[in-house]
Amino acid sequence: MATRLLVLNQGRKEIQSLAPDGTDIRTVVDGLDQAPDGIVADEINRHIYWTNMGPPDARIPDSPETFNARTGSLERVDFDGSNRTTILPKGSFTTGKQLTADFAAGRLYWCDREGMQVLRCDLDGENLETLVSTGDGDAARADAANHCVGIAIDPVNGDLYWTQKGHPKGGEGRIFRAGLDVPPGETPWQRTDVVTLWSDLPEPIDLELTSDRDGLIWTDRGAPPDGNTLNSARFGAPPSILAQDFHEAIGVVTLGGNRHYVTDLGGTIRIVDIELGVDKQIADLGGPLCGIAVADV
């Protein structure tokens, strides 16, 4: 087996695989025409899962695409690209973003941006449930402060983390923590265990838990100098910038505890290793890149 990076390339509509040094780029699966965003690899069952945002509502020049229609879905493929399977059909949620998993428990977790919620289901798509809901209705959906994007989980301590990015370049971003389960007698939209860890961030996107589970790593696509960065923070401490000058930083995955791989909408992958003093581009895949995962395949 060999360690591989797995990357969602929205421009090429592919899942691409490459070595950790950026070489040996291969196509695992193509024809991803529903705006894929979040990806995670199941080394136990040899599967790759990904979320889809669905088609944008409109493509207007010089305007952001919107994904307000309920067209999100979740798919799976084997490590070799075979047996592509729909786990949750189109319309099961609104806009699928970062995806993570507790494979030992057999559960997938992801954020639904315009759906304003955090979701989970079993690996086969059964038992879909909402864990967090930040708003309801068109007026709430239009407020990007309610948009859930990045997600990380800590099954050992029973914690769930997610980002709400705020308006583009708006300095409204927040990162939250809550339990993995809705407290008894409470609802996803009225939880007393939700804690705001950090606020007034430029525009936080995807999350990773640190290897010691004592902090978080995240990308931020907000305005420089604090945005378009890779960031870290210990719980209870202020954030620090690990790397900057990305072209709309999106995905992040950690290998070996201290090697962080970051994708951006400019189509590049960078490795950031603070311990070794490494911060360099390892690949340019030529299209907007979103989620990134790592697996021994």
C-alpha positions as CSV (number, residue, x, y, z in Angstrom):
1,M,0.0,0.0,0.0
2,A,1.0,3.6,-0.5
3,T,-0.2,6.8,1.1
4,R,-2.1,9.0,-1.4
5,L,-3.8,12.4,-1.3
6,L,-7.4,12.3,-2.7
7,V,-8.6,15.7,-4.0
8,L,-11.9,16.9,-5.4
9,N,-11.2,18.9,-8.5
10,Q,-14.4,20.9,-9.4
11,G,-12.9,22.3,-12.6
12,R,-12.1,18.8,-14.0
13,K,-15.1,17.2,-12.3
14,E,-12.9,14.5,-10.9
15,I,-11.5,12.9,-7.8
16,Q,-7.7,12.9,-8.3
17,S,-5.1,10.9,-6.5
18,L,-1.5,11.9,-6.1
19,A,1.6,11.1,-4.0
20,P,2.3,13.2,-0.9
21,D,5.1,14.9,-2.8
22,G,2.7,16.0,-5.6
23,T,3.8,13.4,-8.2
24,D,2.0,10.6,-9.9
25,I,-1.3,12.4,-10.5
26,R,-4.1,10.0,-11.4
27,T,-7.9,10.2,-12.0
28,V,-9.9,8.0,-9.7
29,V,-13.3,8.9,-10.9
30,D,-14.6,11.5,-13.4
31,G,-18.0,12.8,-14.3
32,L,-18.6,14.6,-11.0
33,D,-21.1,17.1,-12.4
34,Q,-22.9,18.1,-9.2
35,A,-20.3,20.4,-7.7
36,P,-18.5,18.0,-5.2
37,D,-17.1,19.6,-2.1
38,G,-16.3,17.4,0.9
39,I,-14.4,14.1,0.8
40,V,-13.3,11.4,3.3
41,A,-11.6,8.0,2.9
42,D,-12.7,4.8,4.6
43,E,-9.6,2.6,4.9
44,I,-11.6,-0.1,6.7
45,N,-14.0,-0.8,3.9
46,R,-11.8,0.8,1.1
47,H,-14.3,3.4,0.1
48,I,-14.2,7.1,-0.8
49,Y,-17.2,9.2,0.2
50,W,-18.0,12.8,-1.0
51,T,-20.7,15.4,-0.7
52,N,-22.3,17.3,-3.6
53,M,-23.6,20.8,-3.6
54,G,-25.7,20.2,-6.7
55,P,-25.9,22.6,-9.6
56,P,-25.8,26.4,-8.8
57,D,-29.0,28.4,-9.1
58,A,-27.4,30.7,-11.7
59,R,-24.2,31.6,-13.3
60,I,-24.2,35.4,-13.6
61,P,-20.9,37.1,-14.7
62,D,-19.0,38.7,-11.8
63,S,-21.5,37.4,-9.3
64,P,-21.2,34.5,-6.8
65,E,-22.9,31.3,-7.6
66,T,-25.7,30.4,-5.2
67,F,-26.9,27.0,-4.1
68,N,-30.2,27.7,-2.5
69,A,-32.1,24.8,-4.1
70,R,-32.4,21.6,-2.2
71,T,-30.1,19.5,-4.5
72,G,-27.4,18.1,-2.2
73,S,-26.4,14.5,-2.4
74,L,-23.8,12.0,-1.0
75,E,-21.9,9.4,-3.1
76,R,-19.4,6.6,-2.6
77,V,-16.8,4.8,-4.8
78,D,-14.3,2.1,-4.2
79,F,-10.6,3.0,-3.8
80,D,-10.0,1.9,-7.4
81,G,-12.8,4.1,-8.8
82,S,-15.3,1.3,-9.3
83,N,-18.8,0.7,-7.9
84,R,-19.9,4.3,-7.8
85,T,-23.0,4.4,-5.5
86,T,-25.4,7.1,-4.4
87,I,-25.7,7.0,-0.6
88,L,-28.1,9.9,-0.2
89,P,-30.0,10.9,-3.4
90,K,-30.2,14.4,-4.8
91,G,-32.5,16.6,-2.7
92,S,-31.7,14.8,0.6
93,F,-30.3,18.1,1.9
94,T,-29.4,21.5,0.4
95,T,-25.6,22.2,-0.1
96,G,-23.1,19.5,1.0
97,K,-19.8,20.9,2.3
98,Q,-17.0,19.4,4.3
99,L,-17.4,15.7,5.1
100,T,-15.8,13.7,8.0
101,A,-16.5,10.4,9.6
102,D,-16.4,8.1,12.6
103,F,-15.8,4.9,10.7
104,A,-15.5,2.8,13.9
105,A,-19.1,3.8,14.7
106,G,-20.2,3.7,11.0
107,R,-21.3,7.3,10.7
108,L,-20.7,10.2,8.3
109,Y,-20.9,13.8,9.4
110,W,-21.1,16.9,7.2
111,C,-22.2,20.5,6.9
112,D,-25.1,21.7,4.8
113,R,-24.3,25.4,4.0
114,E,-27.5,26.9,2.6
115,G,-29.5,24.3,4.6
116,M,-28.0,25.9,7.7
117,Q,-27.4,22.6,9.5
118,V,-25.0,19.9,10.5
119,L,-26.0,16.4,9.5
120,R,-25.0,12.8,10.0
121,C,-26.1,9.4,8.7
122,D,-24.9,5.8,8.7
123,L,-22.4,4.7,6.0
124,D,-25.2,3.3,3.9
125,G,-27.3,6.5,4.1
126,E,-29.7,5.3,6.7
127,N,-30.7,7.2,9.9
128,L,-30.1,10.7,8.4
129,E,-30.5,13.2,11.2
130,T,-29.9,16.9,12.0
131,L,-27.5,17.7,14.8
132,V,-27.4,21.5,14.6
133,S,-29.8,23.9,12.9
134,T,-28.8,27.6,12.7
135,G,-31.8,29.0,10.9
136,D,-35.0,28.4,8.9
137,G,-36.5,30.0,5.9
138,D,-35.4,32.2,3.0
139,A,-34.5,35.2,5.1
140,A,-32.2,33.2,7.4
141,R,-30.7,31.4,4.4
142,A,-29.8,34.7,2.8
143,D,-27.7,35.6,5.9
144,A,-24.3,33.9,5.5
145,A,-23.7,34.2,9.2
146,N,-26.0,31.1,9.4
147,H,-24.0,29.1,6.9
148,C,-22.3,25.9,8.2
149,V,-19.2,24.9,6.2
150,G,-16.4,23.1,7.9
151,I,-16.7,20.2,10.3
152,A,-14.5,18.1,12.6
153,I,-15.4,15.5,15.2
154,D,-13.7,14.0,18.3
155,P,-15.4,10.7,19.0
156,V,-13.0,10.1,22.0
157,N,-14.3,13.1,23.9
158,G,-17.8,13.2,22.2
159,D,-17.3,16.6,20.6
160,L,-18.5,18.2,17.3
161,Y,-16.9,21.3,15.8
162,W,-18.0,23.4,12.9
163,T,-17.5,26.7,11.2
164,Q,-20.0,29.3,10.2
165,K,-18.2,31.5,7.7
166,G,-20.2,34.7,7.6
167,H,-20.5,36.9,4.5
168,P,-17.6,36.8,2.0
169,K,-14.6,38.7,3.4
170,G,-16.9,39.9,6.1
171,G,-15.0,39.2,9.3
172,E,-18.0,37.5,10.8
173,G,-16.6,33.9,10.9
174,R,-17.1,31.7,14.0
175,I,-16.1,28.3,15.2
176,F,-18.3,26.3,17.5
177,R,-18.3,23.2,19.7
178,A,-21.1,21.0,20.9
179,G,-21.7,17.3,21.8
180,L,-21.9,14.7,19.1
181,D,-25.5,14.0,20.2
182,V,-28.4,16.4,20.7
183,P,-28.9,16.6,24.5
184,P,-32.0,14.7,25.8
185,G,-35.1,16.8,25.6
186,E,-33.5,19.4,23.3
187,T,-33.6,20.1,19.6
188,P,-31.0,20.8,16.9
189,W,-32.1,24.5,16.8
190,Q,-32.2,24.9,20.6
191,R,-29.2,23.3,22.1
192,T,-27.8,24.5,25.4
193,D,-24.4,22.8,24.9
194,V,-23.2,25.0,21.9
195,V,-20.1,27.0,22.7
196,T,-18.5,29.7,20.6
197,L,-14.8,29.0,20.5
198,W,-13.6,31.9,18.3
199,S,-15.5,34.7,16.6
200,D,-14.8,37.7,14.3
201,L,-12.7,35.5,12.0
202,P,-12.3,36.6,8.3
203,E,-14.1,33.6,6.7
204,P,-13.2,30.2,8.2
205,I,-13.9,27.2,5.9
206,D,-12.6,23.6,6.5
207,L,-11.5,22.1,9.8
208,E,-9.1,19.5,11.2
209,L,-8.7,18.4,14.8
210,T,-5.1,18.5,15.9
211,S,-3.5,15.0,16.5
212,D,-3.6,15.5,20.3
213,R,-7.2,16.7,20.2
214,D,-6.3,19.8,22.0
215,G,-7.0,22.3,19.2
216,L,-8.1,22.9,15.6
217,I,-6.5,23.6,12.3
218,W,-8.6,25.5,9.7
219,T,-8.5,27.3,6.4
220,D,-9.8,30.8,5.9
221,R,-10.7,32.3,2.5
222,G,-11.3,35.8,3.9
223,A,-9.6,39.1,3.2
224,P,-5.8,39.3,3.8
225,P,-3.7,39.6,5.8
226,D,-5.7,37.5,8.3
227,G,-7.6,35.7,5.6
228,N,-6.5,33.4,2.7
229,T,-4.6,31.6,5.5
230,L,-4.0,28.3,7.3
231,N,-4.6,28.8,11.0
232,S,-4.3,26.9,14.2
233,A,-5.4,27.4,17.8
234,R,-5.4,25.6,21.1
235,F,-8.7,25.5,22.9
236,G,-8.9,28.6,25.1
237,A,-6.1,30.4,23.2
238,P,-6.2,32.9,20.3
239,P,-5.6,31.7,16.8
240,S,-2.3,31.9,15.0
241,I,-1.5,32.0,11.3
242,L,0.6,29.0,10.0
243,A,0.7,30.1,6.3
244,Q,-0.8,32.8,4.1
245,D,-1.2,34.0,0.6
246,F,-3.4,31.2,-0.7
247,H,-5.8,31.7,-3.6
248,E,-9.0,31.2,-1.7
249,A,-7.9,28.4,0.7
250,I,-10.5,25.6,1.1
251,G,-9.5,22.0,2.0
252,V,-7.1,20.9,4.7
253,V,-5.9,17.5,5.8
254,T,-3.1,16.5,8.1
255,L,-0.6,13.6,7.6
256,G,1.7,12.4,10.3
257,G,0.5,14.9,12.9
258,N,2.3,17.9,11.5
259,R,2.2,17.9,7.7
260,H,-0.8,20.0,6.6
261,Y,-2.0,19.9,3.0
262,V,-4.1,22.8,1.8
263,T,-6.1,23.1,-1.4
264,D,-7.4,26.4,-2.9
265,L,-9.7,27.6,-5.6
266,G,-6.7,28.5,-7.7
267,G,-6.1,24.8,-8.3
268,T,-3.0,24.4,-6.2
269,I,-2.0,22.1,-3.3
270,R,0.5,23.3,-0.7
271,I,2.2,21.5,2.1
272,V,2.8,23.4,5.4
273,D,5.0,21.7,8.0
274,I,5.9,24.2,10.8
275,E,8.2,21.8,12.6
276,L,10.4,21.4,9.5
277,G,10.0,24.9,8.2
278,V,8.3,23.8,5.0
279,D,5.7,25.8,3.1
280,K,5.6,25.0,-0.6
281,Q,3.4,24.3,-3.5
282,I,3.5,20.6,-4.5
283,A,1.0,20.5,-7.3
284,D,-1.1,22.7,-9.7
285,L,-4.1,20.6,-10.8
286,G,-5.6,23.3,-13.0
287,G,-9.1,23.8,-11.5
288,P,-10.9,24.9,-8.4
289,L,-10.0,22.4,-5.7
290,C,-12.2,21.7,-2.7
291,G,-12.0,18.8,-0.3
292,I,-8.8,16.8,0.3
293,A,-8.3,13.5,2.2
294,V,-5.5,11.1,2.8
295,A,-5.5,7.3,2.7
296,D,-3.3,4.2,2.3
297,V,-4.6,2.8,-1.0
